[in-house]
Amino acid sequence: MDHFAYQNQQAYCEDVALKEIAAAVGTPCFVYSAATLRQHVKRIQTAFSSYPTMPCYAVKANSNLSILREIFALGFGADIVSLGELERSLKAGVQADKIVYSGVGKRRDEIEAALRCGIYSFNVESYSELDAIAEVAVSLGRKARVSLRVNPNIDAKTNPKITTGLFSTKFGVIEAEALAMADRIRELPSLQLVGVGCHIGSQIVEVKPMAEAARRLAQFALGLQERGHRLEFIDMGGGLGIRYRNEDPPAPEAYAEALLQEIKPTGLRLLIEPGRVVVGNIGVLLCQVITTKKTPEKSFLIVDGAMNDLIRPSMYDSYHEIRTVDFEDTHTEIMDVVGPICETGDYFGKDRALPKGLKAGDLIYLRSAGAYGSSMASNYNSRPRAPEVLVDGKAFRVVRRRESLDDLWRLEL
Ligand code: LLP
């Protein structure tokens, strides 16, 4: 469910016409619906309400401060992967003791900052990282809470670039190594083992691999407890997919049921790190047509947004639905929707049926651009990054301004 719909042949986000936003803010720009965001957060909370669960929003999916503020105000914690995400999350009001820190390469300054503010747990991804965390903790006279990220070698059946639970990837440690790490933690007084976890991938649309991973982690946690380790939680990571086109991802309720069935018998608190499912469908990327052209083989719709604004089609060959802001129930034309960047890979959609006769100045929008859109944007081709607008009922406000040309070279000497 989202709050993007047509009213009187015009595309709206909640009670604001996209055309009005384009006129006020310009294009390209990201438009987010606050109502959709709150609805998603609450739906996840309700789905897990029968069991002690702490959802930690994966900040990388959309790290705009205003989006984070909404999510944290509703009680979510944060899953972070860098110092930047730590500071952003704190700025946006997250409680430090609801932060988990993931990632295969945490620098010492990052570990130190996280320890100083008292995060809930480090998700440890290698043996050597344990020693680094222990050393920093000793130097600060603090105890670090750590959780072991296991690589269960389970195929999440998603795009290879976002598959993270196989031995061929850099993530987590195998169970035998995690056991050795648990024993090592016992010898290090500056560390406290509090959990185990995994994250097998992103945009997962089947419940089976997630249930299998939960079963494996639950077994592994029980094994650790039998060896005398006292755990507090199991962290099942993120990964729940959304509908971009015709996928049929499990509903949050089915996802919760599958995880809880495996985790409940352990009695351990459950952590989840949802990103995409929270923000993916809260946003669109609004663009304007610059021109059209034809080759002997193709028709192109050239718009002012590009791969630097939304890299997902170029990078993962992913599908984003493309619609016109003026609803036109007319004949269609098959076109490739592309940006102005000097790469053939700069496209938003191939062979799309769009209303015939689109011309310069017409507005289009890409759906499901709330996750991994703006947070992956760049300045490639010296293009200022697009602004972000948050709609709330009849009101809207710019929550990140458009970069200026001066912003592009501000840091250059
Ligand atoms: N936890 C960890 C440790 C992660 O690495 C990720 C995502 C998440 C949670 C959140 O996963 P989600 O619920 O959003 O699936 N740029 C790619 C997605 C990369 C995901 C990276 N890790 C895309 O646009 O599809």
Residues whose N, C-alpha, C, O or C-beta is under 5 A from the ligand:
A	BS01	LLP	A58 A61 S102 I162 H199 G201 S202 Q203 G237 G238 G239 L240 E273 P274 G275 R276 V277 R312 Y372
